[in-house]
Amino acid sequence: MIRSDLPPAFAALGTTALVRTVDPASAATARAAVEAEIAEINRTCSRFRPDAELLALNAAAGRPVVVSPTLFTAVEEAIRAARITDGRVDPTIGSRLSELGYDRDFASLPPEGPPLVICVRRFGDWARVGLDPLTRSVELPVGVALDLGATAKALCADRAADAAAAATGTGVLVSLGGDIAVAGEPPVGGWVVRVCDDHRAPDVHHVVDPATGRPAAVVWRTATVAAATCLDANIASTASLILGRNAPSWLIEQGLAARLVRPDGTIVAVGGWPEP
């Protein structure tokens, strides 16, 4: 039974999910479709669930593993992200993220802890990940662990929006922690999305630069990109944080509109994004 009294926002994937529909009467049906997609991505792609399919794949590095259609698509898209960004968005940094302390959900972390001791090493193992679409198998190089955090949530937003629009027959907007996807016929005048940021408590950057194995230098405190899909926008925004000062020219080459914010709050609009 689908409840009709559920709020449009709810906790999911370590962040907040928001579902909006053009037809308010379809809100509960849309949310149910979104929740189903979130549950599927969480079951297959999480690094924080002991029963997640991704962890079993990582543990089997060195031999091919037949995986679910969802995980195969997620890995395939993650490798595509690495390829189109020349390895700047690299899913094979899973072990490095654990070394840096990103080995559990933020909600489970203590407010204070000892400093991190890290070493520097380069990555680039994404090109050695084997994908066989005929058998739906993935083979990771020995010693390599995948992290799909840079792509899976955005992929989930796209899948969830499509599923909700199909289930309701109306326009849908889905936001997963700021990864926003739309599907179906939009409302009159289009969807209005407010872009803002609040960085009163600066910390170590959570985006790792595969070239160094360290958190990316904070040239931009936020990067917002508009693209044909939420996944492509997320790939480009992550790459922009790693590219630093080279991000504007790279975004223009990709034909993407973006809003980049420096640590001092000044804004750089790229590719037709409205000037502040």
N, C-alpha and C positions, 0 to 999 in steps of 0.2 A: 504494500500500500504506500502511495506517495503522499507525504504530508504537505499541506498547503500553508502551514504557519511557520516555515523555516525562514530565517533571515538570509539575505543575499550573500553575506560574507561569513566565512567559517575557516577554522584552522586546517591546514593541509600542507604536507611536504615541508614542514618546518617553517611555514610562512602563513600568509593569509590568502585565501582564495575568495574571489568575488565573481558572482554571476549576475549579469543583467540581460533582460529580454525586452524586445520591442513590445511584445504582447505580455502584460503583467500576469495574465491568467496562466501563462505557460511557465512561470518562474520555477515552480516546484518540479515539473517534469525536466526542465533544463538542468536544475541542480542535481537531480538524480543521475542524469547522463554524465555530468561533469564528475561527480563523485565516483562513478564507475571507472572512468578513465584514469582518475587520480589513483585509485586503488590498484589498477593494473600496472601503472608506471612505478608505483611504490613497491609493489611485489616483485617486479622484475629488475628495476634499475637502482634501487637504494643501496648506498654503501653502509647504512646504519641499521638495517634490519638483518639479524643473523640468518633469517630464512630467505633472503633475497636471492634471486636467480643470478644476479651479477656477481655476488660473492662466490658462488659455486663455480662460475666461469673463471674468475680470477684465480681460484685455488687449483684449477685444472690447467694452468699455463704450461705450454709445451705439447699439448695434444688437442686435436679438434674436438669440439663439443657441439652437439646439436642443441640449439636453443629455441625458445618460443618465438613466434613471429614478432611479438612486441620487442623483445630484447634484440633480435637480429636487426630490426629497423632502427632501434636506438643506437646500436653500435655502428651500423652503416652510416647513419647521419653524423655521428661523432667523427668518424674517419673522413667523411666529406668535409666537415668543418675544418679539420686539420689540413686537408688538401687545398681548399680554396683560400686558406689564410697562411699558406706556406709554413704550417706547423706551429703557428702562434697560438691556436686553440687546440691543444693536444690532449686527447683523452687518456693517454698512457702515463699521466702523472699521478695516478692513484696512490702509489706507494709514497710519493713525495708529499702529497697532501696529508697523509697520516703522520709523516715525520714532522710536518709543520704544526700538527695539533688538530687538523680538521678531520678527526677520526670518529666523531660522534655528532649528534644533533646539538645545535646551540643551546637548546633548552636544558640539556643535561650537564652543561659546563658549570663549574663553580665560579663565583664572581671574581676570585683571585687565585693565582697559582704561580708556580715557579717559572722563571724565564725559559724560553725555548733555546736549545742549543742545536744549531743546524749546520750542515755542510753543503757545499755547492757542487752540483753536478748537472750536466746537460741531459736533455731528453731527445726525442725524435724517433721513438720506437713505433709510432703510429703507422709508418710505412711498412712495417713488418707484420702487422696484424693480418691474418688470413681470413678472408670472407668467402664462403661458398654459397651463393644463393640457391643452387640446385639442391643441396642437402640441408640448407639453412644452418650451417655450422660456422663456428668462429674458432680460430686458433690463435692464442696469444703467445708471443715469445716468452721463453723461460725468464722469470724475474720481473715480468711486466704485469701491472695491475691497472685495470681501467677505472677511471672516474668519469661518469657521464653528467656530472653536475653542471657543466657549461652548456649542455644541450638538452638534456632529458626533460627538464621542467618546461622549457619553451616548446619542445615537441609535444609535451602533454597538453599545454595550453591550446595548441593548434588542433590536436586530436579531440580535446574536450569541446572546443567551440563547434567543430564539425559535427560531433555526435549530438550535441545539444540542439543545434539547428535542425539536424535530420529528425530528431525526436519530436520537436515542437512545430516545425514548419514556419518558424519566425526567426527574425534576426537575433543574434546572441553575441554578447561580449563576455569574455572570460579573462580574468586577471589572476595570475598565480605569482604573488609577490612582486608585481610590477611587470611580469612577462605577460603581455596583452595580446590576445587573438580575437578576431571577429569572424563571424560566418553568417550566411543568410542575408536577407534584405535589411539594410540599416534603417534606423529611424529617419524621419524627415530632417534634413540638415546634417545627417551623419552623426556618428558617435563623438561626443565631446570628452576628451581625455585631458585631465590636468597633469602637467609635469612639474614636479617640485622635488626638492631634496633638503635634508637636514643632517648636517655633519658636525654637531656640537661636541661629539665624543670621538675624535679621530683615533684610528687603530691601525694595526698592520693590514695592508691590502690583502683581501681574500683571493685575489686573482694571482696565480703563479705564472711567472714568465718561464716558458720551457727552455729558453736559451740560457738561463742562469740557474734555474731551480729555486729561485727566491721569489718572494712577493714582488709583483711589478712595481716599479717606481711610480709614485703618485703624481703624474703630470696632470691627469684629469681625475677629479674626485667622483664624477659621474659621467656616463656616456649613454645617451638615449638615441636610438636609431629607429627609423621607420623603414619597413621592407615589406615584400609581398607576403611573407609569413612571419609569425612570431619567432620561429626557429632561426630564420636568416637574420632577423633583426638582432637576436641575442648573440649569434655568432659574430656579427659585425661590432656590436657594442663591446663584447669581451676582447676582440682583437684590437679595438681602439684603445682600451685601457693598457694593453701591452705595448702597442705601437708608440704610445706617448706622443711626442711632438710630430711624428710622421702620420698620425691618425687622420688629420683633415685631408691631406693629399690622397691617402689611400681610400678614404670614403668617397671622394670625388671620382676617383678612378672606377670605383664599384657602382657609381650612379646612385648613391644612397644619401638621403637627407638625415642629418643628425644634429643633436644639441650636445655640445661638450662643455663641461663646467670645470674651470680651474680651481685649485684649492682656495684661492682668495675670493671665489664666488663669481668671477667674471665669466661670461658665456661666449662661446664661439659657435656660431650657426654655420652649418655646412650643407651644401647640395640643395639649396632651396628651403631649408628650414626657416620659418619666420624669424626675423631679427628680434631680439629682446626690446 
